[in-house]
Amino acid sequence: MSKVKFLVIGDIPLATKVFRVLHAHPKVEVTAVLTLAKSRLFANDPWEDKTCLYDEATKHGIHILHSQQEVVDHFNAGAFDFGISCRASIIYKPPFLKLFSKYLINMHGGILPARSGLHIANHCIIEGDSQSGGTLHIINEAIDAGDLLAREFFDLESTDTSYTVYKKTQYALFKAFSNNIDSIVDETIVATPQSEYIANGEKKEYFNKKAIDKKKEIDLNTISPEELDRRVRGLDFPGHESAYTVINGNKIYMTTQTFFKD
């Protein structure tokens, strides 16, 4: 019996963990990987082993490609049964989508349909959500609009920042993947249109690239203490601009982090 052919897409250690599960799966062949990074350290990721996908694929002699066009140039339509995009910031075009005889899966860092788009680890706190999580869904030509395969939830705590939510989301996505990979490979998983969730009362909201920038500047004269808390925590992520107020033309940044200790 021939094996199910997969393309694994991503850079971060989560993509490496997905690759390892698939590479060891008796019914799966990882035919190739699409990765943009080469031998890069992802220090913000939660895993103790931070091996990136490029290094892992190189170790196993897997065919490595670095762009959608390169994959399209190397493979014919239907060359892969499945693909899985592991938090890769790529908008997939129709010629690329035709490479998959079944479908391409996205690991979305939020709960669909309510939280689609970008920077959901920030927005779920800023918007006052009680839960967040990760979603596996089929990729179609619209962003974050495909049928849902699985959702994994976790509660948001009053001490969570966008950074802690980002890390929790990685765990949630890997759990959703691990719990459902057999049914995906065997084609027994049920794909549910997002319209069914919306018909049952779930909302749908999309956050574009610029939405997070509108939340950064804070007017201390008008904001409530509750919203101030959410905005500061929701924008607290190492290496990214945090919430700030402007005093005498200067940005004064706000964070939950302790910089000085005895």
Beta strands, then each sheet from edge to edge (+ up, - down):
strand 1: 4-9
strand 2: 28-34
strand 3: 63-65
strand 4: 80-85
strand 5: 100-108
strand 6: 115-117
strand 7: 131-138
strand 8: 148-155
strand 9: 205-207
strand 10: 244-247
strand 11: 250-253
sheet 1: 3+ 2+ 1+ 4+ 5+ 7- 8+
sheet 2: 6+ 9+
sheet 3: 10+ 11-
end
